[in-house]
Amino acid sequence: MRRRPLARPVIRPAGAPLLRGAIVGGAAYAAGRSAARASRREQDQEEAIADLQAQQAPPQAAPPPPQAAPAPAPQPGGQAPGGLTEQLARLGELAQQGLLTPEEFAAAKAKLLGV
């Protein structure tokens, strides 16, 4: 039977692993903190740019609501001046031009037809 030679244990100084860990950990902490600071600084700059652009941009005013053409007063015969077909055609033109919404068109058409 062969005997193994006795190995000498490796003796390391007690403070070396702790010192190495502190150096590596401290460097990693400093790098992470620096990256966080840079990220925060960049975010602040982007917010400042967005605020300046919002201040410089002219406010977008909503277009005034379209005014519906006044309906002519009905004549004594029950028909409005211009005839029913002409009024329906006029309403269709206003709707195509975008001056009347589909809901307004439907309401005016129902009013003309007496529905």
N, C-alpha and C positions, 0 to 999 in steps of 0.2 A: 504494500500500500504506500502510495506516494503521499508525502505530506506537503501541504502548501506552505510556501514561505510566509512568515508573518509579515503582513503589510503594516507599514507605519501609518497611523492615521494622519490625515492632513489637518494641520492646525492653522486656522485662520484667525486673524485678529478679530476680536469681538465687535469692534466698531465699524469695520469695513462694509459689511452688507447694509447696515443702517445708513451709513453715509452715502453709499451708492444709491440706495433707494430714495433718500432725501433729495439727492441731486437730480435724479431722473424724474421723480414726482414733481419737484419744484419747477423744472424746465417745462414739463407737460402742462402744469397749472398756468404758468406764465404764458405759454403759447395759446392755450385755450382762452385765457382772459383777454389777450391781445386780439384774437380773432373775434371774440364777442364784442369788444369795443369797436373794432373796425366795422362790423356788421351793423351795430347800433348807429354809428356815425353815418354810414351809407343810407340807412333807413331814414334818419333825420334829414339828410340832404334831399332825398326823394320827396319827403313830405313838404319840405320848404319849397321845392321846385313846383310841386303840384299846387301849393297855396298861391304862389306867385302867378302861375298860369291861370288859376281861377280868378284872381284879382284883375288880370290884364284882359281876360276874355270878356267881350261885351255880353251883357245878360241877354239871353235869348227870350224875347217876348213871345208869348203865345199869339198866334194870329187871331184877329178878332173873329168872333163867331159869325158865320154867314147869316145875312138877314134874308128871311123869306120874303118873297114878293107879296105885297098886300093883295089879298083876294078881292076882286071887284064885287061890288054890292049886287045882290041878285035883283033882277028886274021883276016887275009885277007879274010877268008870265011864268015865273018860277025858274027861268033860265038866266044865268049870269051873262053879261055882255060878252060877246066874242064867241059864244057857243061852247058847249061842253068839250067837244073834240079839240078845239083850239086851246082850251085851258089845260087839258090833259097833256097835249103836246108841249105846252110851255113848261109844265111841271117836269116832264121828261127831260127837256133841255136843261132846266136848272139842276136836276139830279146828275146829268151827265157832266155838267160843268163843275160839279163838286160843291155847288152852292147849297144844296139840300142833302142831308144825310138820308140813307135809305128809310130810316124810321120817320123822318119828317115827310118824305115823299109819300110813304104809305098813308100817313095820317091825312095829308092834304088831298090825296086821291080818294080816300074814303069819305072825306067831307064833301068833295065835289059830287061823288056818286050817291051821296045820301045814305051810306051804309052805316 
